[in-house]
Amino acid sequence: MGRYQKLVLLHSNDMHGDFLAEDIDEKLVGGVSRLSGYINKVKSEEPNTLYCIAGDMFRGSVIDSEFRGVSTIEIMNMLAPDVVTLGNHETDYGVAHLLFLEKMANFPIVNSNLFIRTNRAHLFDPFRIIEIGGMKILFVGILTEEVIAQTKNDKLIGTFVDIGEAAREVGRICNAYNALDIDLTVLLTHIGFEEDKKLAAQLDPAWGVDVIIGGHSHTLPEKPAEVNGVLIVQAGTGTDRIGRFDIIVDTDNNCVSDYEWRTVPIDDTNCPVDPELEKLIENFKHTTDEKYSRVVTRLRRRLTHPERTRETELGNLFADALKESIGSDIALLGSGSIRNESLGAIVTLGDLVECFPYDDPVHLIRVTGAQLREMIRYMVRDEVWEGAHCEFYQLSEGLRVDYDRATHDFREFTFNGEELDPDRLYSVAMQHFHFTNINLGFGVTVGEVEKNGKARVVSTSCREIIEEYLSAHPNLDREVEGRLTVRL
């Protein structure tokens, strides 16, 4: 084997059950059957090719939701990635169910920092060494508690708390296996692009980490970021594109000698269909079509949700549905719960499930006006606008918040046209996930909130509330009306 060897790393992240191609401008775009066709094509042209996925295979489609991830694993088995790491949505169906799905997988799933609290035993293999073309490639999987908040529902499961601990775990693995003459080290992360940069900055160059392939923030960079000698990339979201690294590996010095990186569009111009995978997807689709083709409602027009971190038409509608159905003063609905950029005008059950896949219980809490003010102040803190992947919320009708980032204060904060009373208790409806992780979204603890009265579950299904509300109120409309204004 010569000193310089070529390696092609293909990578996806945040696929979110995006299995089917879409017709965009008279061109079929995306879908795993064309994605598979492209991967197979590259592997036939470049023998030293590996394909990896940086988390969030699950959630976002009725095919995934209906079969609770089993369909996704079967599809991924045919897609045949060489190595996969976990994303936060891999735990949405519960950690026990995830371990069941892992037994179904014909591909390795690596994660170095999910563990059992009692004895610190890893739940998954922390790393994988793949030998190809005479080279040894080390893959390490990384999550942090910030992005795997779902595990808080299981008190026996833990994760390393922060980036510093994650970096030390990477160092431990690299120190243990560098002696095996590892030619290239790749971190598969699901923590967000900005957090990847922070992680790279804390890595000791002696550990030999060369590349971070990440996910979670759905970033589509023009070129790799380079921090502390580590190349950092993502490939956006879904299956519309795939990342491609053409790397010349220096096997004497165990590092990247040269590289080219780009994202490749997955469409019918350059990606052949994998017919066997297409057939499997159609079988799943036939089952879901029968159940999910029922029309729930017709909105007055198509409503949009173009960004998480601002008030949206669809966010207003869903927050109002929650507030009115529960009878609370206020509803705070997680922006990230809305997975599509638009919905309507005709809304089928399948449309609703794909747009709002989360079906968790609804909690009713009580907060003082002073607490609510500080909760919203935390939600719009500077970190949100600096690229960090933070929780953000849609506000129900009646709230008017005008926040000035320059002064870090509110120009207006009213409820039903009156100044927020700092001493009054307001009833607030929120989803189970956001209640159990209220510290991440609002900077308060469950204990602080429950000093005002014990929180209680008022519905076992958030999505059923929204579905019933839409069914009972045809021709609904909402506009962006100034419930939340953030001034630069």
TORVOMI-880974 format. One record per residue (C-alpha): x, y, z. Coordinates in steps of 0.5 Angstrom, whole numbers, plus 500, padded with zeros to 3 digits. Example, Ala and Ser with C-alpha at 12.3 -4.5 7.8 and 13.67 -1.06 7.14 Angstrom:
<sites>
525491516/527498514/
</sites>
This chain:
<sites>
500500500/503507498/503513503/497517500/491513500/484516497/478515502/471518500/466519506/459520504/455523510/448525512/444528518/437529520/434525515/428525519/424520516/425523509/424517505/420519499/422524493/418530492/417533485/420540485/420544479/419538475/425534478/424529483/428531489/431527495/428520497/432514500/431510494/435515490/440517496/441509495/442509488/448515489/451511494/451505490/454509484/460512488/462505491/462502484/467508482/471509488/472502492/475506498/468509500/464509507/457512508/455515515/449518518/450523524/444522528/436523527/434518522/427518526/421523526/418527521/414522517/408518518/412512515/416513521/411514526/406509525/411503525/415507531/422507528/421499526/420502518/426506519/431501521/428496515/429502510/436504513/438496513/437496506/441503505/446500509/450505512/457503514/456507521/451511525/451515531/445517535/441524535/436526540/430524536/433517536/430517544/423519542/420513543/424511549/431508551/428501551/425501545/431504542/435498544/430494541/431497534/438497535/438489535/434490529/440494525/444491521/449497521/453499527/451505532/456508536/455513542/460514547/457518552/450514554/451510560/447507565/448511572/449505577/455502574/457507568/456502563/455504555/449503552/452502545/459501543/463508543/467507537/468503531/474502527/473500520/479497515/478499508/483500503/489498508/487504512/484504519/478509520/476510527/469513528/467516535/459518536/458524541/452527544/451531550/445532555/443539552/441535546/438528549/433531554/428526552/432521557/430525563/424521563/428515565/432516571/437510570/440513564/445518564/449522559/456526560/453533561/457538557/462539551/468539556/466532559/465529551/472532549/475528555/471522553/474523546/481523548/480517553/478513546/483516542/489515547/487508548/487506540/492510537/497505538/493501533/496505528/489509526/490513519/484517520/479519526/472522525/467524530/460523528/456528533/449530534/450537538/450542533/455546528/457551533/457546539/462542534/466548534/467549541/468541542/474541536/477547540/478543546/481537543/488536544/491535537/495529540/489525540/489525532/482527531/481529523/474530522/467532525/461530521/455533525/448534525/442537530/443544527/441543520/447547518/449547510/455550510/459553504/465549506/468546512/469550518/476549521/478549528/484547532/486543525/479539525/475540519/467540521/461539516/454538516/449536510/443540512/437536513/433530509/435527503/435532498/443532499/449528501/455530504/461528500/469528502/474526498/480525502/487524501/490520507/497521509/498514512/505515515/503521519/496519520/492525517/489529512/494530506/489534502/481534501/475536497/468537500/462539497/454537498/451533492/444534490/440528490/435528484/433524478/439528474/445524477/442519482/439512479/433509483/435503488/429499485/429494491/429500496/423503492/419497493/420497500/418504501/412503497/410497501/410502508/407507504/401503502/399501509/400509511/396511506/390508508/390510515/392517514/389520507/383522511/381529511/382533518/380540516/381545510/384552513/382558509/389558506/396555507/399557513/407558514/412556519/419559516/423559522/423557529/426563532/420568531/412568531/409564525/402563522/402556524/405557531/400562533/394557530/397551534/398555540/391558540/388551539/392548546/390554550/383554548/382547548/385546555/382553558/389556560/391563560/397562556/400556552/407556550/408551544/415549542/417551535/421545534/415541535/412544528/417540523/414543516/415550513/407550512/401546512/394547508/390549505/387542505/390538511/389530512/391526518/398525514/399532513/398533520/402528523/408529519/408537521/406535528/409528530/409529537/404526541/406527548/402529554/400536556/402539563/398545566/403549570/402556574/407561574/407568577/407574572/415576574/417569573/413569566/417575564/424572566/422565562/421569556/427574557/431567557/428564551/430571547/437571550/443573546/445566545/439564541/441569535/448567535/447561532/446556538/441551537/436553543/429552545/424557542/416558543/410560540/405564544/398564544/393569543/393575549/400575550/404581547/412581548/416587545/424585547/430590545/436586544/440592545/438594552/436586554/429589556/422589554/419595551/412592552/409585556/402585556/396580557/390581554/391589553/394590560/401590563/403583566/401583573/408581577/404577583/398574579/399567578/397565570/396558568/400556562/399549558/406546555/408539552/411534557/418534553/418542555/415541562/421536564/426540560/423547562/430549565/433548558/427553555/426558560/432557565/427555571/427549574/420544575/421545583/421553582/415553578/411548583/412552589/406555586/402549585/403542583/403541575/398536573/397533566/391535563/391531557/395525554/395527547/397534545/396532537/389529539/388536542/390540535/387535531/380535534/381543534/382543527/376538525/371543529/373549526/373549519/376555515/381557520/386563519/392566523/397571521/403574524/400579529/406582533/405577539/413577539/417582537/425582537/428588536/436588534/
</sites>
